[in-house]
Structures are given as C-alpha cells and as structure tokens.
Amino acid sequence: MNYFPDEVIEHVFDYVTSHWDRNSISLVCKSWYRIERFSRQRVFIGNCYAISPARLIGRFPAIRSLSLKGKPHFADFNLVPHDWGGHVYPWVVALAKSRVNLEELRLKRMVVTDESLELISRSFVNFKSLVLVSCEGFTTDGLKAIAANCRFLRELDLQENEVEDRRGQWLNHFPESNTSLVSLNFACLKGDINLAALERLVARSPNLKSLRVNRAVPLDTLQKILVRAPQLVDLGTGSFLHDPDSETFYKLRNTIEKCKSIRSLSGFLEVAPYCLSAIYPICPNLTSLNLSYAPGVPGSELMKLIRHCRNLQRLWILDCIGDKGLGVVASSCKELQELRVFPSDPFGVGNTVVTEEGLVAISIGCKKLNSLLYFCIQMTNAALITVAKNCPNFVRFRLCILDPVKVDPVTQQPLDEGFGAIVQSCRGLRRLSLSGLLTDQVFLYIGMYGEQLEMLSVAFAGNSDKGMMYVLNGCKKLRKLEIRDAPFGDVALLADPGKYETMRSLWMSSCEVTLGACKALARKMPRLNVEIIDDSDQVGEDCGGAPAAPSAISDGDDKQKVEKMYLYRSLVGRREDAPDFVWTL
C-alpha cells in the first residue's frame, strides 16, 4: 500500500478502531507509524503509571479521547490501600499545557479532585464527555464546574464513585443554552438534588437517550421526566415507592406505556415489590435489565417481572431470585448473552442463594450466553461440565462460591475437572475467575487450553509453584494475572521473568513470595516496576495516631515474605508519587 498517498492511507486507518490493531499497523513501516501517530484520536491506557503524560502527548498529538485506569482491580475488594495513588491531576495539567483539544475523558479507579474537574472544565473548550467509574476524591463542587463551564457537554456518567455532597445544587449550574446532553448518570450520588432543575434540564435536551438518577428522585418526578423525554433508550430509576392505587402510580404506568423506545432499565434503588407492575408494559422491548440494587424485591416478584422480558440480552439480578427463578429466566430469555447474579447477603444468612442447579438451567435455556458472573453457595464438577457443553461461546466466566475453598458437594472432589471443561470447551475465553477447592491440575488445564485468555483471577487455589508456572508457560496472550491467598512463591515468580514484559500487570497478595525474590526480579527486568505494599502501619494513622513512618521493609531480611506485590510494565521508571508504605524496587 506504499504507492497510495498518505491521505488515502489515513482515511483507511479511520476504519481501524481497535487499539490492538492500530498498534500493529503502526509497526509496519515508518510511513505508517507517522500516519497513525498523527491520525489517532482515541487512546486507552490500562495503567496510569505505565507511561507519562508528556510521552503520551508526544506520541499522539491529535488525541481527542483518553481512557485511563489507576488502581489495580483488587482495589474493588479493599486489597489496595486508600492512599496508594492513581491521581489524574498531573495528566490534566499536562494535557492543558499542551493545548490538546481533549473532548472525552474516561477514568477508572482514579483519584479525581475538584481542582482536576475545575481545570478540565476551563481548559478544553470542546469538552463533551466525562465518564468516572469507581473514582474518589471529588465533591459536587467539581461537578458544578463541569456543568457550568462545559458548553458542549454530551455525556456525564458517574458509576460507583465516592462523591461528597456539598449541597451545591450542581444540576442548577447547567446553563439554559445547554441542549446537547445525550447521557446523564448520577445514580451513585447520595445527596438531594434540585428536582425542578432536573426537569428543566431534561426538557431542553431533545437528544437525551440515557438518564440514570439517584434515590432522591421520587416516582412522581420520574413520571414528569418521562413525559418530557419519551425518546429515552436507557432509564435508571430512583425511588420506586408509591401506593399502587394512587393517582401518581396510575399516571406513571400510563406514561411508561408510551415510552416505546426504552431498551435498558436499571436503578430501583428503593423499590416496593407491588410497584414493579408499572414497568410491565415496556418489558417486551427491554434488552437490558439491572436489578442488582433492588434487595427488597422477593424472588416471586422477580419471576413475575422476568416472564414479561422475553427479549433480554443482559440481566443483572440478585441471588434472592433462587434456582427456581433462574429456571424462569432460562425458559423466558432465550436471547440472553450476559448474566450477573450478585449476592443479596454475602454471608448467606437467612436468604435463598443460588446453586449449581440454577446455572445448569441457564445453560440449557440460554444457548447464546457468553458472559457470566455468578455468586453461589455451591458448585459441582458435573454442573460445570454441562455448562461447558451447552455454552461453548463464553468470553467471560467468573464464578464465586461464597465459601471459596468448598469442594464438589456430591463427589467431595476439587472442582478441577469442571473448570477444566470450561477452558477446554470455551476456546474464545478471555477472562476467567476461579473459586472453590482447586489444585495445580486446574492450572495445567488453563495453560493447555487457555489460548485466548487475557485475564485470570485466582484466590485460595493451587498446591505448589507448578500451578502458577503452568499458567505463565501456557497462556500466550495473558495480560493480567491476579493472585491472592495462594501457595505460589519465589520459584514460580522467577521461572520466566521475560513473560511479564508481555503482560500489563501481576498482583500477588498473601502468597509465598519473599523480598529477596522481588529484588532479584527487579534487577533482572529493569523495565518493570515491582512495588511492595506494606500498609500495616496505616492503621495507626487512620485511627488518629501519628503519621505512618516510611516502610522499613527495605532493611528487612530477604527471606521475609511480602504481603502485597504489584508488578507492571513502565516506560518511565519509578513513579514519583508513591506513598511511604509503597516501596518501588
């Protein structure tokens, strides 16, 4: 293709949207590298410490959209200290100084301050989209700045964030001239909002397609919103409590019936079971339903609702639906592709929790299933083998048994053969999370058959270093490996150091890795950052004592076991903002 003008090749590159594919074409020749450099507008960085902002801007000066991740995935399970890092402010400063025409910013597990949001709102005149997932550090004052200053804002999406409410009435600060909103999600906010301001904002946003509100939005306000925005495709409700014999409930049901365009429904942060009948009229149109935040609904009511949802492709639900309820899902939702079953009570006290029977029923009825997150009380090898035969198209398979080392209750054997069947049958599997009593044998299966596996999460599993070595030797496309409470140690860690340069990261906590092995790995692989996290002294500081002293682990015995180790590739060496309890080798 070298005989084509650069303008033609650049136009061809516009159709290449995958980050992996664009990385590959940039390596073909110098000409393609240059064209790809100046034409790429969307960049994804899976670790904010893998590269510096200056290096990113130098590589892609025409960047318009940036996706950035901070803390490791195990931060979702409170295994990463609160003050570990992941600050977005240096990135925003660098982008602003370089006069990058940033339009979209998507952040996950990062520290986002009000100062950062203020700088974003004033530095990028064409800013259109802000997505924050599992972020912390900001308040509604920061949201006020985004609302007031981003004149062309199309998307503000807040998911699972810790947001301090300053009662700034931030919704009031959207200017009357702002009519460009397409997506607004503030379901995670806990404080009150100005309901009148919300209604006015919705009324002047004719292109609004997605709206997810918090529990402060009552049912009568929801009805008024739907009257003003019948074009909504994605709706997240707030408080769904009202007398079914009231005029408000009657109006809501009639209004919802006219919202023929709604395809995705979520929310129900507070819900009375008898109110669910109001959404029955639109259930046949739904392709996505998220009831994972509705703990007050009994399984019998959930089953009534599901029977009306014949075209669901994605379902998130609580385990109070029970195995019988999952049987209803299997018989009603033949088009289901993604299922997530969350625990209504992680300890299973006094609640009906699902078992292998529900999963088998789903696999029989939902042949198109390709993504699963399943919390259950028990699992058997026979059930997993049946699931593998019925649903060979799994791309994501994450199973969590509430007792993480429970055996097959029928045979009293480990669950090796069941998970072995999953990885052998599902050859396109890219993400796998294991649970239950597992030996090194299951990791042998994973290494043999996990040809496409990119992420593996392991807890309370394995017998020896061989288990980890099977995975590292066999899974050629592995990018992320997360291990906790496992017997893997120095031999496994140092068996193939070169493997880590092909991966994004490795997390090991409560394993058998020693300080000496971590030092040896850091010396041998200087392009890797090996972080030792020793946050045991943080308890005193959190309780109001003296600030934690710098970690003394550097003076420790090389045979000392490391509680938490985080290893990742980096083009810029050690990070400069590491707290005292993080020691980078």
Backbone hydrogen bonds, N-H to C=O, Kabsch-Sander energy under -0.5 kcal/mol:
donor,donor_aa,acceptor,acceptor_aa,energy
4,F,1,M,-1.7
8,V,5,P,-0.8
9,I,5,P,-1.9
10,E,6,D,-2.8
11,H,7,E,-1.6
12,V,8,V,-2.0
13,F,9,I,-2.6
14,D,10,E,-1.2
15,Y,12,V,-1.7
16,V,13,F,-1.9
17,T,15,Y,-0.9
22,R,18,S,-2.3
23,N,19,H,-2.2
24,S,20,W,-1.9
25,I,21,D,-2.4
26,S,22,R,-1.5
27,L,24,S,-1.4
28,V,25,I,-1.2
33,Y,29,C,-2.3
34,R,30,K,-2.3
35,I,31,S,-2.4
36,E,32,W,-3.0
37,R,33,Y,-2.2
38,F,34,R,-1.9
39,S,35,I,-1.3
40,R,36,E,-1.6
43,V,65,S,-2.6
45,I,67,S,-2.7
48,C,69,K,-2.0
50,A,47,N,-2.1
56,L,52,S,-2.1
57,I,53,P,-2.5
58,G,54,A,-2.2
59,R,55,R,-1.8
60,F,56,L,-2.7
62,A,37,R,-0.5
63,I,60,F,-1.4
64,R,41,Q,-3.0
65,S,41,Q,-3.2
66,L,104,E,-2.1
67,S,43,V,-2.6
68,L,106,R,-3.0
69,K,45,I,-1.7
70,G,108,K,-2.4
71,K,109,R,-2.9
75,A,72,P,-2.0
76,D,73,H,-2.2
77,F,74,F,-1.3
78,N,75,A,-1.6
79,L,74,F,-1.9
84,W,81,P,-1.6
88,V,111,V,-2.2
91,W,88,V,-0.8
92,V,88,V,-2.0
93,V,89,Y,-2.6
94,A,90,P,-2.1
95,L,91,W,-2.5
96,A,92,V,-2.5
97,K,93,V,-2.6
98,S,94,A,-1.7
99,R,96,A,-1.3
100,V,95,L,-2.0
102,L,100,V,-1.8
103,E,64,R,-3.2
104,E,64,R,-2.2
105,L,129,S,-2.1
106,R,66,L,-2.8
107,L,131,V,-2.9
108,K,68,L,-1.8
109,R,133,V,-2.5
111,V,86,G,-3.1
112,V,110,M,-0.7
112,V,136,E,-3.3
113,T,111,V,-0.5
114,D,137,G,-0.5
117,L,113,T,-2.0
118,E,114,D,-2.7
119,L,115,E,-2.2
120,I,116,S,-2.4
121,S,117,L,-2.3
122,R,118,E,-1.3
123,S,119,L,-1.5
124,F,120,I,-1.5
125,V,123,S,-0.7
127,F,124,F,-1.8
128,K,103,E,-3.0
129,S,103,E,-2.3
130,L,155,E,-2.2
131,V,105,L,-2.4
132,L,157,D,-2.7
133,V,107,L,-2.6
134,S,159,Q,-2.9
136,E,110,M,-1.8
138,F,162,E,-0.5
140,T,164,E,-1.8
142,G,139,T,-0.8
143,L,139,T,-1.2
144,K,140,T,-1.9
145,A,141,D,-1.5
146,I,142,G,-1.8
147,A,143,L,-2.7
148,A,144,K,-2.4
149,N,145,A,-2.3
150,C,146,I,-1.9
151,R,149,N,-1.4
153,L,150,C,-1.4
154,R,128,K,-3.2
155,E,128,K,-2.4
156,L,183,S,-2.0
157,D,130,L,-2.6
158,L,156,L,-0.5
158,L,185,N,-2.2
159,Q,132,L,-3.0
159,Q,157,D,-0.6
162,E,135,C,-2.2
163,V,161,N,-0.8
164,E,138,F,-1.6
166,R,164,E,-0.8
172,N,169,Q,-1.7
173,H,170,W,-1.5
174,F,171,L,-1.2
178,N,175,P,-2.0
179,T,177,S,-0.9
182,V,154,R,-3.3
183,S,154,R,-2.5
184,L,210,S,-2.3
185,N,156,L,-2.8
186,F,212,R,-2.6
188,C,158,L,-0.6
189,L,186,F,-1.4
195,L,193,I,-1.0
198,L,194,N,-1.9
199,E,195,L,-2.3
200,R,196,A,-2.3
201,L,197,A,-2.3
202,V,198,L,-2.5
203,A,199,E,-2.3
204,R,200,R,-1.6
205,S,202,V,-1.6
208,L,205,S,-1.7
209,K,182,V,-2.8
210,S,182,V,-2.2
211,L,234,D,-2.6
212,R,184,L,-2.6
213,V,236,G,-2.3
217,V,214,N,-1.8
222,L,218,P,-2.0
223,Q,219,L,-1.9
224,K,220,D,-1.6
225,I,221,T,-2.4
226,L,222,L,-2.4
227,V,223,Q,-1.6
228,R,224,K,-1.4
229,A,225,I,-1.5
232,L,229,A,-1.6
233,V,209,K,-2.9
234,D,209,K,-2.7
235,L,264,S,-2.8
236,G,211,L,-2.9
237,T,235,L,-0.5
237,T,266,S,-2.5
239,S,217,V,-1.9
240,F,238,G,-0.6
240,F,270,E,-4.3
246,S,243,D,-2.1
250,Y,246,S,-1.7
251,K,247,E,-2.6
252,L,248,T,-2.4
253,R,249,F,-2.4
254,N,250,Y,-2.0
255,T,251,K,-2.4
256,I,252,L,-3.1
257,E,253,R,-1.8
258,K,254,N,-0.6
258,K,255,T,-1.1
259,C,256,I,-1.6
260,K,258,K,-1.8
261,S,230,P,-0.6
262,I,259,C,-1.0
263,R,233,V,-3.2
264,S,233,V,-2.4
265,L,288,S,-2.2
266,S,235,L,-2.2
268,F,266,S,-0.6
269,L,238,G,-0.8
270,E,238,G,-1.1
272,A,240,F,-2.0
275,C,272,A,-2.4
276,L,273,P,-1.4
277,S,274,Y,-0.6
278,A,275,C,-2.0
279,I,276,L,-1.7
280,Y,277,S,-1.0
282,I,279,I,-1.2
283,C,279,I,-0.8
283,C,280,Y,-1.0
285,N,282,I,-1.5
286,L,282,I,-0.6
286,L,283,C,-1.3
287,T,263,R,-3.1
288,S,263,R,-2.0
289,L,314,R,-2.0
290,N,265,L,-2.6
291,L,289,L,-0.6
291,L,316,W,-3.4
294,A,291,L,-1.3
297,V,294,A,-1.1
301,E,298,P,-0.6
302,L,298,P,-1.8
303,M,299,G,-2.3
304,K,300,S,-1.6
305,L,301,E,-2.0
306,I,302,L,-2.7
307,R,303,M,-1.9
308,H,305,L,-1.5
309,C,306,I,-1.9
310,R,308,H,-1.0
312,L,309,C,-0.7
313,Q,287,T,-3.1
314,R,287,T,-2.1
315,L,338,E,-2.3
316,W,289,L,-2.5
317,I,340,R,-2.8
319,D,342,F,-2.5
321,I,318,L,-1.5
322,G,319,D,-1.9
325,G,321,I,-1.1
326,L,322,G,-1.9
327,G,323,D,-1.7
328,V,324,K,-1.4
329,V,325,G,-2.0
330,A,326,L,-2.4
331,S,327,G,-1.8
332,S,328,V,-1.9
333,C,329,V,-2.9
334,K,332,S,-0.7
336,L,333,C,-1.4
337,Q,313,Q,-3.0
338,E,313,Q,-2.3
339,L,371,S,-2.2
340,R,315,L,-2.4
341,V,373,L,-3.0
342,F,317,I,-2.7
342,F,340,R,-0.6
348,G,345,D,-2.1
350,G,348,G,-0.7
351,N,348,G,-0.5
353,V,351,N,-0.6
359,L,355,T,-1.1
360,V,356,E,-2.3
361,A,357,E,-2.2
362,I,358,G,-2.1
363,S,359,L,-2.3
364,I,360,V,-1.8
365,G,361,A,-2.1
366,C,362,I,-3.0
367,K,365,G,-0.7
369,L,366,C,-1.5
370,N,337,Q,-3.0
371,S,337,Q,-1.7
372,L,396,R,-1.6
373,L,339,L,-2.1
374,Y,398,R,-2.5
375,F,341,V,-2.0
376,C,374,Y,-0.5
376,C,400,C,-2.2
377,I,354,V,-2.5
384,L,380,T,-1.8
385,I,381,N,-2.5
386,T,382,A,-2.2
387,V,383,A,-2.5
388,A,384,L,-2.4
389,K,385,I,-1.8
390,N,386,T,-2.3
391,C,387,V,-2.6
394,F,391,C,-0.8
395,V,370,N,-3.5
396,R,370,N,-1.9
397,F,431,R,-2.4
398,R,372,L,-2.4
399,L,433,S,-1.8
400,C,374,Y,-2.8
401,I,399,L,-0.5
402,L,376,C,-2.6
406,K,403,D,-1.8
408,D,413,Q,-2.8
412,Q,408,D,-2.6
415,L,437,L,-2.7
419,F,415,L,-2.1
420,G,416,D,-2.4
421,A,417,E,-1.9
422,I,418,G,-1.5
423,V,419,F,-2.2
424,Q,420,G,-1.8
425,S,421,A,-2.4
426,C,422,I,-2.6
427,R,425,S,-1.4
429,L,426,C,-1.7
430,R,395,V,-2.9
431,R,395,V,-2.1
432,L,455,M,-2.3
433,S,397,F,-2.1
434,L,457,S,-2.1
436,G,404,P,-1.8
437,L,406,K,-2.1
442,V,439,T,-1.0
443,F,439,T,-0.7
444,L,440,D,-1.6
445,Y,441,Q,-1.9
446,I,442,V,-2.1
447,G,443,F,-2.4
448,M,444,L,-1.8
449,Y,445,Y,-2.7
450,G,446,I,-2.5
451,E,449,Y,-2.2
453,L,450,G,-0.6
454,E,430,R,-2.7
455,M,430,R,-2.3
456,L,480,K,-2.1
457,S,432,L,-2.3
458,V,482,E,-3.2
460,F,484,R,-1.7
462,G,438,L,-2.1
467,G,464,S,-1.2
468,M,464,S,-0.6
469,M,465,D,-2.0
470,Y,466,K,-2.6
471,V,467,G,-1.3
472,L,468,M,-2.4
473,N,469,M,-2.4
474,G,470,Y,-1.7
475,C,471,V,-2.7
476,K,474,G,-1.4
478,L,475,C,-1.3
479,R,454,E,-2.9
480,K,454,E,-2.5
481,L,505,S,-1.6
482,E,456,L,-2.7
483,I,507,W,-2.4
484,R,458,V,-1.7
485,D,509,S,-2.1
490,D,512,E,-0.7
493,L,489,G,-2.2
494,L,490,D,-2.5
495,A,491,V,-0.6
495,A,492,A,-0.7
499,K,496,D,-1.6
500,Y,497,P,-1.3
501,E,498,G,-1.0
502,T,499,K,-1.5
503,M,500,Y,-0.8
504,R,479,R,-2.5
505,S,479,R,-1.9
506,L,567,L,-2.5
507,W,481,L,-2.5
508,M,565,M,-2.5
509,S,483,I,-1.8
510,S,563,E,-2.4
511,C,562,V,-0.5
512,E,488,F,-2.8
515,L,560,Q,-2.6
516,G,558,D,-3.1
518,C,514,T,-1.7
519,K,515,L,-2.3
520,A,516,G,-2.3
521,L,517,A,-2.3
522,A,518,C,-2.2
523,R,519,K,-2.2
524,K,520,A,-2.0
525,M,521,L,-2.2
528,L,525,M,-1.9
529,N,568,Y,-3.0
530,V,528,L,-0.6
531,E,529,N,-0.7
531,E,566,Y,-3.0
532,I,583,W,-2.9
533,I,531,E,-0.6
533,I,564,K,-2.4
534,D,532,I,-0.7
534,D,581,F,-3.0
535,D,533,I,-0.5
538,Q,535,D,-1.2
539,V,536,S,-0.8
540,G,537,D,-0.6
541,E,537,D,-0.9
542,D,538,Q,-2.6
543,C,539,V,-1.5
544,G,541,E,-1.6
545,G,540,G,-3.0
551,S,580,D,-1.7
555,D,552,A,-1.5
556,G,553,I,-1.7
560,Q,557,D,-2.0
562,V,513,V,-2.9
563,E,561,K,-0.5
564,K,533,I,-0.5
565,M,508,M,-2.8
566,Y,531,E,-2.4
567,L,506,L,-3.0
568,Y,529,N,-2.0
569,R,504,R,-1.1
570,S,527,R,-1.9
571,L,50,A,-2.6
582,V,579,P,-1.8
583,W,532,I,-2.8
583,W,581,F,-0.5
584,T,582,V,-0.6
585,L,530,V,-3.0
585,L,583,W,-0.6
